[in-house]
Amino acid sequence: MKPLLKPAAAPYVLISPFLLLFLVFGLFPIVFSFVLMFHVWDPVKGLNSMEFVGLENLQFAMEDPLVWTSLGNTLWMALASGLPQHLVAIPLAYLINEKLGRWRNAAMGAYFLPYITSTVAIAIMFSTLFSTDYGMVNAALSELAQWPLLNAVLPDKNIDWLGSPEAVKPVVSAVVFWRYLGFNVILYVAAMQSIPRELYEAARMDGAKSWQQFWFITLPQLKPIMFFGVTLTVIGGLQLFEEPFILTGGKGGPEYAGMTTAMYMYRTAFDFNDFGLASAISWMLFVIILVMTVLTNKAFKSKEGQT
C-alpha cells in the first residue's frame, strides 16, 4: 500500500497545526501591534480606516503623564512584591527541604495552592480582608492599638486600604507576594534537591555549621535557578494586571495609585478606543522589560560568563 505522505514531508505536515496556530495567535498580533503603533485606527470602521501618523503615537505616549504615573506604580509594586518573594522563598525552601522530612510535600502543596487559585477568588478574599469597616486587617489593628506602646504607632481609626492613594500599592503588592511566594518556594526546593549531598557531608566533616552550609554551599549552587526565578519575577512584575485590575475595579484606584502600565494600555485600547496609542505603550513596555531582563542577566553573570 502506498503511504499517504512521503517520509520527508511527514514532519512538516505533523508540525503544521502548531505553526498555523502560532502564526495566527502568536506572530500576527505582534506584527499587527507593531503596525498599529504608527496608525490611528477605528476598529468599528474596518481596516480601511487606518491612517498612518508616523511617530505621533509614540510621541504622545512619551508626553502622557498617565503613562509615567502607571509606569512608576508598576515599578513600585514589582519591586515591593518581587524582592520579598525571593528573600523569603530561599530560607523557607531550605527549611522545608532540610527539616520537614515526610511533611515536605504537604508543605510545598500548601504554599503552591495560592498560585493555582483563581485570581478573581483571591481578589475577592483580599477585598474582604482589607474592607474598611468589616475587614479583619482593620479589626486586628484596632485590637493591637489598645496595647501599650503600640497605640502610639498604630492608627486610631480604620484605614481605607483600597480607597486611599497611600494604601493601594502596598495592598496590591501584598496580594502578589502572597500568591507567587509558593511558586518560588517550589523552584528553590527542586533546585536544592539536585545539590549533591556529598558537598554537605564533606562540609560537616570539616566542622561547618548549618548556616555555613547554607551560605557557602546552598546559595552558590542556587545561582542558576535564582537567575531563572528573578527573571520570571521581573517580567511578571512589569506585566502586572489581574490583581490591581480587580482590586481597584478596573479604574486604577484613587488618583490612579493602583494603575499599572498594562492596565492603562488596556483602558487606552478598550475604554478610550485608541488602539494606536495602546500599541505604542505596549512596545514601550516591551523595551523596558527587555532592558530589565538584560540587566538581570548581567547581575547574575559570573566573571567566567556563566550564569
C-alpha positions as CSV (number, residue, x, y, z in Angstrom):
1,M,0.0,0.0,0.0
2,K,1.3,3.4,-1.0
3,P,1.8,5.8,2.0
4,L,-0.3,8.9,2.1
5,L,2.8,11.1,2.9
6,K,6.3,10.9,1.8
7,P,8.7,10.3,4.7
8,A,10.4,13.6,4.1
9,A,7.1,15.5,4.2
10,A,5.6,13.9,7.3
11,P,7.4,16.0,9.9
12,Y,6.3,19.2,8.2
13,V,2.7,18.0,8.0
14,L,2.6,16.9,11.6
15,I,4.0,20.2,12.9
16,S,1.8,22.4,10.6
17,P,-1.1,22.7,13.1
18,F,1.2,24.2,15.7
19,L,2.8,26.5,13.2
20,L,-0.6,27.6,11.9
21,L,-1.9,28.4,15.4
22,F,1.4,30.2,16.2
23,L,1.2,32.3,13.1
24,V,-2.5,33.3,13.7
25,F,-2.5,33.7,17.5
26,G,1.2,34.4,18.2
27,L,3.0,36.1,15.4
28,F,0.2,38.0,13.7
29,P,-0.9,40.0,16.9
30,I,2.8,41.0,17.4
31,V,3.2,42.2,13.9
32,F,-0.2,43.9,13.8
33,S,0.5,45.7,17.1
34,F,3.8,47.0,15.6
35,V,2.0,48.3,12.5
36,L,-0.8,49.8,14.7
37,M,1.8,51.8,16.6
38,F,2.2,54.0,13.5
39,H,-1.5,54.4,12.7
40,V,-4.8,55.8,14.0
41,W,-7.5,53.2,13.7
42,D,-11.2,52.9,14.4
43,P,-11.9,49.2,14.5
44,V,-15.6,49.8,14.0
45,K,-15.0,51.2,10.5
46,G,-12.7,48.3,9.5
47,L,-9.1,48.1,8.3
48,N,-9.7,50.8,5.6
49,S,-10.0,53.4,8.4
50,M,-6.3,53.0,9.3
51,E,-4.4,56.3,8.9
52,F,-0.6,56.5,9.0
53,V,0.6,59.0,11.6
54,G,4.3,58.1,11.9
55,L,5.7,58.5,15.4
56,E,2.8,60.6,16.7
57,N,1.5,57.8,19.0
58,L,5.0,57.2,20.4
59,Q,5.5,61.0,21.0
60,F,2.1,61.3,22.7
61,A,2.8,58.3,24.9
62,M,6.2,59.8,25.9
63,E,4.4,63.1,26.9
64,D,1.4,61.5,28.5
65,P,1.7,61.9,32.3
66,L,-0.6,58.9,33.0
67,V,1.9,56.7,31.2
68,W,4.7,57.7,33.6
69,T,2.3,57.5,36.6
70,S,1.4,54.0,35.6
71,L,5.0,53.1,34.9
72,G,6.0,54.4,38.4
73,N,3.2,52.4,40.0
74,T,4.3,49.3,38.1
75,L,7.9,49.6,39.2
76,W,6.9,50.3,42.8
77,M,4.7,47.2,43.0
78,A,7.0,45.0,41.1
79,L,9.9,45.8,43.5
80,A,7.7,45.7,46.6
81,S,6.2,42.3,45.7
82,G,9.1,40.7,43.8
83,L,12.1,41.3,46.1
84,P,10.5,39.8,49.2
85,Q,9.3,36.7,47.2
86,H,12.9,35.6,46.8
87,L,14.2,36.8,50.2
88,V,11.5,34.8,51.9
89,A,11.4,31.8,49.5
90,I,15.0,30.8,49.7
91,P,15.3,30.3,53.5
92,L,11.8,28.9,53.6
93,A,12.7,26.4,50.9
94,Y,15.8,25.5,52.8
95,L,13.7,24.9,56.0
96,I,11.2,22.7,54.1
97,N,13.9,20.7,52.3
98,E,16.1,20.1,55.3
99,K,13.8,20.0,58.3
100,L,10.3,18.8,57.4
101,G,11.1,15.3,56.2
102,R,7.9,13.4,55.3
103,W,5.9,16.6,55.6
104,R,7.9,18.3,52.9
105,N,5.4,17.5,50.0
106,A,2.4,18.6,52.1
107,A,4.1,21.9,52.9
108,M,5.1,22.5,49.3
109,G,1.5,21.8,48.2
110,A,0.1,24.3,50.8
111,Y,2.5,27.0,49.7
112,F,1.7,26.3,46.0
113,L,-2.1,26.5,46.5
114,P,-2.4,30.3,46.0
115,Y,-0.6,30.1,42.7
116,I,-3.2,27.8,41.2
117,T,-6.2,29.6,42.8
118,S,-8.3,31.9,40.6
119,T,-7.2,35.5,40.6
120,V,-10.8,36.6,41.0
121,A,-11.3,34.5,44.1
122,I,-8.0,35.8,45.6
123,A,-9.0,39.4,44.9
124,I,-12.5,39.0,46.4
125,M,-10.9,37.3,49.5
126,F,-8.4,40.2,50.0
127,S,-11.0,42.8,49.3
128,T,-13.0,41.4,52.2
129,L,-9.9,41.2,54.4
130,F,-9.0,44.8,53.7
131,S,-12.5,46.1,53.9
132,T,-12.6,49.5,55.7
133,D,-15.5,48.8,58.2
134,Y,-15.7,45.0,58.4
135,G,-12.2,43.7,57.3
136,M,-10.1,41.5,59.6
137,V,-7.0,43.6,59.0
138,N,-8.5,46.7,60.4
139,A,-10.1,44.7,63.3
140,A,-6.7,43.2,64.1
141,L,-5.1,46.7,64.1
142,S,-7.8,48.1,66.3
143,E,-7.1,45.3,68.9
144,L,-3.3,45.9,68.7
145,A,-3.8,49.6,69.1
146,Q,-5.2,49.1,72.6
147,W,-1.9,47.6,73.7
148,P,0.7,49.8,75.5
149,L,3.3,51.4,73.2
150,L,1.6,50.1,70.0
151,N,-1.2,52.7,70.4
152,A,1.5,55.3,69.7
153,V,2.4,53.9,66.2
154,L,-0.9,52.4,65.1
155,P,-3.8,54.5,63.6
156,D,-6.7,55.3,65.9
157,K,-9.3,54.8,63.1
158,N,-9.9,52.3,60.3
159,I,-7.7,52.6,57.2
160,D,-9.4,52.8,53.9
161,W,-7.0,50.4,52.2
162,L,-8.5,50.4,48.7
163,G,-9.7,53.9,48.8
164,S,-6.6,55.7,49.9
165,P,-3.7,56.5,47.4
166,E,-1.1,55.7,50.0
167,A,-2.5,52.3,50.8
168,V,-3.5,50.8,47.4
169,K,0.0,49.9,46.3
170,P,1.0,48.1,49.5
171,V,-2.2,46.1,49.4
172,V,-1.7,45.0,45.8
173,S,2.0,44.2,46.5
174,A,1.0,42.1,49.5
175,V,-1.5,40.1,47.4
176,V,1.0,39.5,44.6
177,F,3.7,38.5,47.1
178,W,1.3,36.0,48.8
179,R,0.2,34.5,45.5
180,Y,3.7,33.9,43.9
181,L,5.7,33.0,47.0
182,G,4.8,29.4,46.7
183,F,5.9,29.2,43.1
184,N,9.4,30.4,44.0
185,V,9.5,28.0,47.0
186,I,8.8,25.1,44.7
187,L,11.6,26.3,42.3
188,Y,14.1,26.5,45.1
189,V,13.2,23.2,46.8
190,A,13.6,21.5,43.5
191,A,17.0,23.1,42.9
192,M,18.1,22.2,46.5
193,Q,17.2,18.5,45.9
194,S,19.6,18.5,43.0
195,I,22.6,19.7,45.0
196,P,25.0,16.7,45.6
197,R,24.7,15.5,49.3
198,E,28.4,14.8,49.3
199,L,29.1,18.6,49.5
200,Y,27.1,18.8,52.8
201,E,28.8,15.6,54.1
202,A,32.2,17.0,53.4
203,A,31.3,20.3,54.9
204,R,30.0,18.6,58.1
205,M,33.2,16.6,58.4
206,D,35.2,19.8,58.2
207,G,33.0,21.2,61.0
208,A,30.8,23.5,59.0
209,K,27.6,24.6,60.9
210,S,24.2,24.7,59.3
211,W,24.3,28.5,58.5
212,Q,27.8,28.0,56.9
213,Q,26.5,25.1,54.8
214,F,23.6,27.3,53.7
215,W,25.8,30.3,52.9
216,F,28.7,28.6,51.3
217,I,27.1,25.6,49.6
218,T,23.3,26.1,49.1
219,L,23.3,29.8,48.0
220,P,26.1,29.4,45.3
221,Q,24.5,26.2,44.0
222,L,21.2,28.1,43.7
223,K,22.5,30.8,41.4
224,P,21.2,29.4,38.1
225,I,17.7,28.9,39.5
226,M,17.8,32.3,41.2
227,F,18.6,33.8,37.8
228,F,15.6,32.0,36.3
229,G,13.2,32.9,39.1
230,V,14.3,36.5,39.3
231,T,13.9,36.9,35.5
232,L,10.3,35.5,35.7
233,T,9.6,37.8,38.6
234,V,10.9,40.9,36.7
235,I,8.8,40.0,33.6
236,G,5.7,39.2,35.6
237,G,6.0,42.2,37.8
238,L,6.3,44.6,34.9
239,Q,3.3,43.0,33.2
240,L,1.2,43.2,36.4
241,F,-2.5,43.4,35.5
242,E,-5.0,41.0,37.1
243,E,-4.6,41.7,40.8
244,P,-4.7,45.6,40.6
245,F,-7.4,45.5,37.9
246,I,-9.8,43.5,40.1
247,L,-8.9,45.1,43.4
248,T,-9.3,48.7,42.0
249,G,-12.4,47.9,40.0
250,G,-10.5,48.3,36.7
251,K,-10.1,52.1,37.1
252,G,-6.7,52.2,38.9
253,G,-8.0,53.3,42.3
254,P,-7.9,56.8,43.9
255,E,-5.6,59.2,42.0
256,Y,-4.6,56.3,39.8
257,A,-2.4,55.0,42.6
258,G,-3.1,51.4,41.6
259,M,-2.9,51.9,37.8
260,T,-0.2,49.7,36.2
261,T,1.1,50.2,32.7
262,A,-0.7,47.1,31.4
263,M,-3.9,48.4,32.9
264,Y,-3.5,51.8,31.3
265,M,-2.7,50.1,28.0
266,Y,-5.9,48.0,28.3
267,R,-8.0,51.1,29.1
268,T,-6.5,53.1,26.3
269,A,-7.5,50.3,23.8
270,F,-10.8,49.1,25.1
271,D,-12.2,52.1,27.1
272,F,-10.8,55.0,25.0
273,N,-10.8,53.1,21.7
274,D,-7.3,54.3,20.9
275,F,-5.5,51.2,19.7
276,G,-2.6,53.0,18.1
277,L,-1.6,54.7,21.4
278,A,-2.2,51.4,23.2
279,S,0.2,49.6,20.8
280,A,2.8,52.4,21.3
281,I,2.6,51.9,25.1
282,S,2.8,48.1,24.7
283,W,6.1,48.5,22.7
284,M,7.5,50.9,25.3
285,L,6.7,48.3,28.0
286,F,8.4,45.6,25.9
287,V,11.6,47.7,25.6
288,I,11.6,48.3,29.4
289,I,11.1,44.6,30.1
290,L,13.9,43.8,27.6
291,V,16.3,46.2,29.3
292,M,15.4,44.9,32.8
293,T,15.9,41.3,31.6
294,V,19.4,42.2,30.2
295,L,20.3,43.9,33.4
296,T,19.2,40.9,35.4
297,N,21.3,38.7,33.2
298,K,24.3,40.9,33.7
299,A,23.7,40.9,37.5
300,F,23.8,37.1,37.7
301,K,26.6,36.7,35.2
302,S,29.8,35.4,36.7
303,K,33.3,36.5,35.8
304,E,33.7,33.5,33.6
305,G,30.5,34.4,31.7
306,Q,28.4,31.6,33.2
307,T,25.1,32.2,35.0
